[in-house]
């Protein structure tokens, strides 16, 4: 919606990668609730909005929980991406090996082409 408005994107911090934005939002929320938890003047000013010490403590616990879960998510996502790269590399290596194997088999069985079918390399009769 704001892709043609770089100032708005920068102000909303939407120009950063998603993982960085999420971490920033979580950190900002923790800072906010930490400040309320440690400064009674700030908390007292929010009493009329029904933001109490219990509410702040509960939200602080929720933010800490979210940080823990988010860190686990980021780690799992990284491991998944690495596993995908490892799998692709392994498939590429197997593909090269099979290609080389068929090439060698084709030369080795040049005088008996029907034997190539025993290694699943179909040959026209």
N, C-alpha and C positions, 0 to 999 in steps of 0.2 A: 504494500500500500504506500510505503514511503520510499520506495527505491529510487525515485528521482529527487529526493529531498535529503541530501547528505547531512545537512545540519541536524535534521530531526533524527536520522539514523544514529548519528554520533551522540546526540543528547540522550536518546533512549538506549544507547549502547548496543544497538542492533547491528552495528557494523563489525562486531567481533564474532568469532566462531561460537557455535552453540554451546560447546562444553565450557568455554571461557565465560560466556554470559551466565550460564546456570551457576557456575561456581561463584561468580561475582554477586549474583542475587542472593545466594545462600549466605555468603560472607557478610553482605550488607545487612541482611536480616539478623544474623547473629550479633553483629556490632550494635545494631539498634536495640535489641533486647538486652545485651550486656550493659549498654549505657543506662537503660531504664532500671535494670537490676541494681546497678551500683550507684545510682544517683536518685535519691528519694525526691528531690525537688522536681526533676523531670517527670517522675512517676506520679507525683501528687497532681501535677498539672493535667494529667490524663484521666484522673478519677471520674470526671463527669462523662467521659466516653466509656466508662465501665471497664477500664483497663486497670486491673488491680495487681497486687504483688503475686497473687496466685496465678493470675492469667499470664503475667510476664514469665514466671517460673515454668509454667506449663509450655509456653511457646519456646522458651529457651531450650527446654528438654527436647521439644519437637525438632527444633532447628539442628541441635546436636545429632539427633537421630537421623535426620535427613542428610547431614554432612557425612555421617558414617556410611549410610546406605548408598549415597551418591559416589563416594570414593570407591566402594566395592563395585558399583556399576561401571565406573570408568575403567577400573582394573580389568573387569570381565570383558568389557568391550575391546580393550587393547589386546587381551589374550585371544579373543575370538578373531580379531583382525590378523593377528600373527599366525594363528592356526590356519586361516584361509590362505595366507601367503605361503605358508609351509606346504599346504596341500597342493596348491597350484604348482609350486616348484617340484614337488614329488611327482605329480602327474606329467609334467614336462620331461622330467628325467626318465620316467617309465616309457613315455612316448618315443623319446630318442632311442632308448635301448631296444624297444620292440622294432622300430624302424631299421635299426642296424642289424638286429637279429634276422629279420626277414630278408634283408639284402644279402647277408652272408649265407643264409639258408638257400636263397635262390641260386647263388653261385655254386654252393656245395651240391645241391640237388639238380643241377642243370641237366644231367643225363636221365634223371628220374623225376620229372615234374609232378607226377601224381603224388609223390611223397610229401610235397609241400602242403597238400590238403590235410596231412596228419598234424600239422602245426597251425591249422585254421587259416592257411593262406590259399584261397581258392584260385584254381588255375583252369583256364578254358581247355576243354578236351579237343 
